[in-house]
Amino acid sequence: MAEAQLGREQIEARKDDVNAVAAQLKQTHAAVTEIQSMLDDLTIKAPVSGMITTRIADVGEVVTAGSPLFDIVDLDKLYLKVYVAENKIGKVRLHLPAKIYTDAFPDQPLPATVRYIASQAEFTPKEVQTPDERVKLVYAVKLYLDENPAHRFTPGLPADAIIRWRQQTPWARPQW
């Protein structure tokens, strides 16, 4: 009988040991979760894929939470800003087709689409008195690339563009 009582006490002791190990396991999982959270907070992840154009913070620099570290450009959403003279802006409208020509790839014009036309002129002279001076009024127009094969076209690449406002007009490289 004493032996049976001793066996029962040993079983209860083992149950307590198992419960203690289970509690330690739970505590270890909580520690792993906390460490993973800290690691996630220390890992820098870009919100979009793209090309870094500007490094705002350097390695080792202390920054506050939410501060930008880089300027990133999505190479699938590039646009070319062109300026259209005031006497021609009436021909330009949204969704017109355009072609962009670069010096880097002269034989490979890129298709683009007019998606933005400024509502106010830029580079306005102080006094506009003659028709010649009115030509100095220009409007910003953004031509968004329809595609960027192999991401060869990057921000800052010098380019010229042709906007076609008559469908029957053939495409031709800009003549300067």
C-alpha positions, 0 to 999 in steps of 0.5 A, a space after each residue: 500500500 505504501 508502495 502504491 501511495 509512493 507511485 501515485 505521488 511520483 506520478 503527480 510529481 511527473 505531472 507537475 514536471 510536465 506542466 512546468 516544462 509546458 509553461 517553459 515552452 510557452 514562455 520560450 514561444 513568447 520570447 521567440 515571438 518578441 524577438 521576431 517582432 524586434 527583428 521585423 522592426 529592425 529590418 528595412 523593407 521597401 513598400 514597392 519594388 523599384 530603383 533607388 534614386 536618392 539615399 536620404 539616410 546613411 548607414 549608422 545614422 539614427 532616424 525616427 520611426 517613419 522617416 524616409 530612408 530612400 527615394 524609390 521610383 517604380 520603373 514600371 510607372 515612369 513618365 516624361 514631363 514635356 512642355 507644350 507651347 500655349 499656342 499648341 496646348 489646345 490640340 493636346 488632350 488626355 489619352 492621346 498616344 505619344 512616342 518617346 525617343 532617347 539618345 541611349 536607344 535611338 531606334 527604340 521609341 517607347 509608346 506613351 500616353 498623355 495622362 496629365 495636362 497642367 491647368 496653369 502655364 509656366 515660365 510666363 513672362 511678366 507682361 504678355 503684350 504680343 503674340 510672340 510673347 504668348 508662345 513663351 507660355 508653356 504647359 506641363 504635360 506628362 507622358 506615361 510610358 505604356 511599358 518599360 521593357 527590361 527596365 532599360 529606361 530610368 529616371 533622368 534619361 534625356 528624351 524627346 517626345 512626339 504627341 500625335 493628335 491626328 490619327 492619320 499622321 505617321 510617326 516621325 522622330 522629333 527634328 530639332 
